Amino acid sequence: AIYKYWAWLPIQIRRFFRYRYFLRHGKNPDELKCDKIVFFALHQEPEITLQTQSPEFNNSLEIIGIIAKSLKANTLLVVREHPLSFGIRSKDFHDCLRKMGNVILAHPEVSCWEWIKKADLVVTISGTVGVEAVFFGKPVVTFGKYQMIRNLPTVKYVSNYDMARKTINELLCIPIDDKIYEVSKQALYHAQMEMSFDMPKLEEVNKNLDFQLDNARAA
């Protein structure tokens, strides 16, 4: 087994210091002086969506390196840490990101939605930030081969550096008011509504274990 006894305790201690690290080095949208912004939100790891929807690409550092090398001059990549992952990823990991000339760490108190609104392009592996970006009318690059949104016209799947470089620069050239964004938004909305179902008293799920099991059987 790879689990270490009391392994969670050092993480809780590191969480405080890592959060302060991002408070010190993280940037707000208004602080950035560049032509374009690309936004990437780190996943919580380990995470089932990474392992099932993108088994080929689950190394966040590798993905960030590919994106950074694909960007043109005066375009910045903003990387936001997952709120539940402070203390899990090492300081060396974040130091490595800061050494990349066109990579900026996001301030931890700025929400994903604020960054999506500010961004010209959103990149994800298989995260819900891609879905949110579609509803905000932003182009999306996904490394998730099985992510549902890859079928939308403003979302492009990439599987290597050459594809990423070409696709990122193509999407950055689409005018933000192009009607194709509304097509993607409406298609995603109707797909979600068609596949949704009622789960009464969902807000009580975390309060009652028996209710959780009943809902699991119904689902």
Secondary structure, 3 states (H helix, E strand, C coil): CCCCCCCHHHHHHHHHHHHHHHHHHCECHHHCCCCEEEEEECCCCCCHHHHHHCCCCCCHHHHHHHHHHHCCCCEEEEEECCCCCCCCCCHHHHHHHHCCCCEEEECCCCCHHHHHHHCCEEEECCCCHHHHHHHCCCCEEECCCCCHHHHCCCEEECCCHHHHHHHHHHHCCCCCCCCHHHHHHHHHHHHHHHHCCCCCCHHHHHHCHHHHHHHHHHC
